[in-house]
Amino acid sequence: MTPHFRGMSSHFCGMNIPQKMIYKLYQFVLGKFANELIQEMSRRIFIGREFFISSGLRSKIPSNCIARFFTWLDGYELKFPEGFMLSNNQETISVSFLQLREKFNINDKFQILYKLCSDLTLNLYMTVNYVVSHAAFTTSGKPFSIEKIYIDFDTDNPDRLDDVEKVVKEFTQHLETYNIEPYIHFSGKKGFAVMIWLPFPDYEVKKYRLYCKALLGQRFWNCKYIDKSVLEPHRVTRLPYTKHADTGNVVMPLDPRDLKPIENFDIENIWNKAVIPSRIVEIVNEWHLQEKIEEALRFRELIERFRKEIVKPSESKYLPKIVQWLLDNGVHEGCRNNAGFIIACYLKAKGYDYQDVLDILLAWNLKNKPPLPDKEIHYIVKSVFSHDYRPLKKETILHKLSECRDMLRN
């Protein structure tokens, strides 16, 4: 069976798009939180969306003509870099982009852009979420905040598109349990895009995948028609009512209840219905907090491992031979306190902290014959760290350990 939206042509392509519809489409581009994000703007950064224009198999221009431009929110203008042009030898392209650079109102500019991509069979994409750039047009922007969650259901096998449609319907029924009515459009070729907006912009973009996981649930998280490797905030999406450059099909918004095409694109109504509820936001925040705790624990474990394994005092070539011998072999009764004091002074001088020196001396004490009481070891370390003792010279060590002198000289 061929889905009812495939191959559909629409009068919403090119110059036939009504002015009211153009404004609603530009609202879709600006996004739900444009007014709030404008306050985050400064002279040094640009906040908005990146756009991408690429040619497809049926394009009237060479396939290597790919362009990227940036629209920022300040002033609600669609701006292009100086000298931006898809091709120098295509008069229609030059004229169209010259018009885009002129001071037309935003409705006219957007209508020209739609017509250009439609007439030349070009793909038109934009970033799903807001990006920030310190040099517009010269570098790719980085994710700045999450506006919405974007989930692709698609297949490389055209014969499976009906199965994908069935899964999307099941997913919309799943979302109904959260009172979510998502925005859905047919991609024009091999699948569907589902979008759900946050109730507020979330600047912790690392939470994006957690939102996806919470919305999909265990049932859909492992769906074979979802590529989890691309569930990240810097995704791009096709613009509604543009044409797919390979198939000529329209990127058609669909009614989430039956997946039939809709031509009354009311973005404000979509924003009111396709909203993530507070209980999912709370779940995501809990998961994110747990991830931070686990990350901190892993980092602490790594630091401890570095301190204890990478720099082991018993293997340190920087300890004097006489001190290394004491540490490796232990001593007998009559030398234990002085030996412990000498070792502790050297370890402190090498930069070891209180706890490390205590742990080392407790382990060393087991080699002594007999070992000192643990409280004696604690007292030695406390004394060394309470005073500014300097490490002893070899002759002084031999004097302090007179009963072990012959053994040490050897």
N, C-alpha and C positions, 0 to 999 in steps of 0.2 A: 504494500500500500504506500502511496506517495503522500506525505504529509500535506495538509491543505494550505500551508504557508510557503511551500517551496516553489521557486520559480515565479513567485508573485511579483508583478510590476506594480508600482504605486505612483499616484499623482503627487506624492510627497517627495519626489526626486527633482532636482534641478530647480528652475525658476518657478515651478508651480507650487512650491511650498508657501502656504499663506503666511502673511506677516505675523499674525498672532502665534502661529505654530513656531516660527523662527525664534520669536522671543522666548517661548517656553523651552525650546531646545537650547538656547543660550543660557537660560536659567539652569538647565541640567549641567552645562559646562561649568558655570560659575560655582555651582554646588550649594548645598544646603547651608554651609557655614561661612559663606563669602564675607558677610559683614563683620563677623567676629574675627576672621583671619586678617582682614585689612588692618586691624589694630596691631597685628604682629609685624607689619611691614616696616622696613627702614630703608634708608638710602643705600645700604650695603647689600641687602638681600632682596630677592624676588620670590614671592610666594604665588603659586598658581598651578597650572597644568602644562605639561608638555604635549605637543601634538606631533603626530608622525603621518607623513603622506608617503605611500609606497605604491608602486605599479604592480599590476598582476599579469596573469597570462594573456588577458584580453586588452591590456592597456594600449593606448595609442602613442605612448612615448616609450623610450628604451627602458628595459627592466632595471637598469642600474641607476635610474634617476630616483633617488630617495631623499626626502627632505624632512627636517625636523625644525619645529619652531616652538616658541614658548609664549603663553599668554599669562600675564600676571593680573592680579585682582585690582590693583590700585587704579581707579578711574574707569574700571569696567571696559577696558579697551582690548581689542585683539591686535597685537603688535607682531611685526615680523622683523627679522634682522635686516640690516642694510644690504642692498644688492641681492636679496633673496629671490631666486628664480629657479624654476625646475629645469628650464632649457632655454638657451639663447636663440635657438633657431625655430622656435615654435611661437608664432605671433599670438595665437590665442592664449597661450599660457602667459606670455609677457603682459599682454593687456589685462588679463584677469588679476594677476598679482599686482600690477600697477594700480588697478582699482582698489585692491585690498589695502594698499599702502596710502591711498588718499583718505581724506577725512570724511568718509561716509559714516552714517550712524551704524550702530552695531548690528541692527537688523539687516541692513543692506550688505555689510561685510560678510555676515554669516551666510546670507543667501548666495552671494557670489562664490563663497567657498564651497557650498553644497553643489552649486551648478558646475563649478570647475571639476570637482571630483567625479560627478556624475557623467559629464560630457566626455571626460578623458579616461573614464573607467579606472579611477584611482581609489585605493583604500585610504580611509581617513580614520585614524586612531587618536585617542587621548589617554592620558594616565588616569587610572581609576580614582586615585587619591591625590591629595595635594602634595606638591613637591616644592623644594626650596633650592634656589641656585644663587650663588654669589656672582655669577657672570652669565647672564641670560644669553642664550644662543651658542655660547662657546663650550659649555660643559653640560653634561646630562645632570638634571636635578636629582636630589636625594629625597626620599620620602620624608615629609614634614609632619603630617598628621593623618590619622585614619578618618575618612568621611564615611565610607561604606565598605561592605564586604562583597567581594566579587567571586563567584564560584562558577566554573565552567563545567558543563556536562557535554562531552563530545566523543566522537568515534572516528577512526580513520577508515572505517568500512561503511560506505553509503547505505548498504543494505541493512545496517543496524540502527539507522536513524530513528526508526519507529520505536525500537527498544529504548533508545535514549529518551525519546519523548515520554514514554510510559514512566520511566524513572523520575523524570522531572515532575510529572503530575503527582507521583507518590511523595516526592519531596515537598511540594507545595501543600499537600495534605498534612504532612508532618509539621510544617511551619504554622499551619492553622491552629495547632495546639498552643502556640505562643501568641495567637492573634496577630500573626504577621502575614501581610499580603504582599509578596515580593514583586519587584520589577523584573520582567523576563523579556528577553528578545532572542529571536532566531538569528544566528550569526551570519546566515547567508550561505553556509556551506555544510558544516558537519556537526553542528550542535547548538547549544543554548547557553546564554549567559544569565545568571540569576544574581540580582543585586539587592542588598538589604542595608539600610542606613543606620548609623549609630544615632543615639539621641543627642550626642554632643561630640565635638571633635576630640579624638584621643591622640595625644602627642607621644604616647609610648607605642611606637609603631611595631615593636617586637611582639605586642599582644595580638597582632593581626591573625596569626595562625591559630591562636587560642580561640578567637572569635569564630573562625571557620570550624574548628573542632566542636565547639559548643553548639553551633547551629546545625551542623550535620548529624551530630549524635553518633552513637556506635554503629547504627544501622547503615548510614550513608558514608561514614568516614572511610570505609574500605570499598566503596563502590568502584567498580572497574572503569566506569566512564568519567571518573574524576582523577586528574593528574595532581596528586598531592605535592609534588615537587615544585609546582608553580603557585602554591597558595601563599603568596607573599604580597606585601603592600605596594610594591612598584610594578603592578600589572598595568596593562593597557587594554582598552576596550574599543570596539567600533562604535561610531556615533549612530544613533537611531536614524533610520530612513536613508542612510547612505547605501551604496551598492557594493556588493562584494566583487572585487576586481577579477576574480577567477571565474565566478559562476554567473555574474550579472544579477543575482538575486538580491533583494532588498533586506537590509538588517531591520527586521520587522518587530516592533514591540508587540507582545502577546498578552492577552488576558490570562492572569494566573489561574483562573477558575477552570478554563477549558482549553487554554493555549490557542485561542483563535486571535487573528490579527486585530489590533485596535488602531484606529486612526485619530482618536481624540486623545492626544498625548498631553495629559494634565500632570505636570511634574509636581506641583504643590500637593495634589491629591495623593500621588505616589509617595511623597515624603511623609505624609501623615499616616499611611498604612504600612509601608515597608520599613518598619522601625524595630530595632532590637529592643526587647523589653528589659526592664531593670534587673529582673532575676537572672538573665543570662549575663548581663554586665557584672553582676556580683560574683557569679561563678567564675568568670574570666579573671576578675581581680584577685580572687582567692588562688586560682591556678598560677597567676603571674607572681603573686607573693611567694608561693611555695617554690617556684622556679628560682626566684632571687635568693631564697634561703639555701636551697640546694647548691646554687652557684657559689654562694659565699662559703659554704662548708667544703666544697671541692677546692676552692682557692686556698682556704686555710690548710687543708690537708696537703696541698701541693707545696705550700710554704714550709710546713713542718717537715715534709719529706726532704725538701731541699736542705734545710738546716741540719737534719740529723743524718742524712745519707750522703749528700754531696761533700760535706765538710765534717769528717769524723776526726775528733782529736786524737784517738788512739792510732790513727794512720797519718797524722799530720807530720810532714817532714820538717816543719818549722819549730817543733818542740826540741829543746836541747836533748841530747842523747841520754843524759842522766835522768832527766824528768820522764822521757819516754820509757826508760827502763823501769822506773818506779810504777808508771801507769800500767805497763804490760805485765809485770811480775808480782806486784804487791810486796809487802814487807812483813817482818815478824814483830812480835810484841816488843815495845820499847822504842820503835821507830814510826809507828802508825800515825800518831797525831801530827808529828812534824812533817812526815811525807805527805799526808793529806793537805796540810797547810801549803806546802811547796807547790804541789800540783794545782791546787785551787788558785793560787796567785798567778801562775803561768796561764791557766785557762782564761781567767778574767782579763789578763793583759792581752790575750789573743782575740777578745771581743765576745766571748761566750757569755750569755746572760745567766742570771741566778739559777733558774730552773734547769738549764742545760748542765751547768757545773755540778749541781746537786745530783742529777741523774747519773752523771759520769762517775762521781765519787762513790755513790751508792753501789754502782756496778764494780768499781775498783775495789771497794772494801771487801767484796766476797773473795778476792784473791789473797787477802791478808791472813796471817796465821798467828792467832785467831782473828776474825773480823771484829771491828769495833762495834759497839751498840749504834744503831741508826741515829739516835739522838746526838751522839758525838759528831757524826758526819754533818748533821744539820747545824750543829754549833760551829764547826770549822768553816762551813760555807757562809754562814751568817756573819761570822767575824771578818772574813776576807772582804765581803761586800759592804761591811759597815765602816771599813777603814781604807785608807789609801796606801795599801801595802805595795811595794815594788817586788818583782820577781827576784829571787836570791841568786847570787853568783855561785859558780860551781864549788869553790872552796868553802863558802858559807854553808852550802848544802851538805858537803862532806862533814863539816863540823857539827851541824845540827843532827846528822844521822851517824854519829860516831860509832854506834854499835853495829852499823851496817857498812862501815867504811871499807873494809877489805873486799866485801862483795861488790860494792859500787865501783871501786878502783879497777876491778877486773872487767 
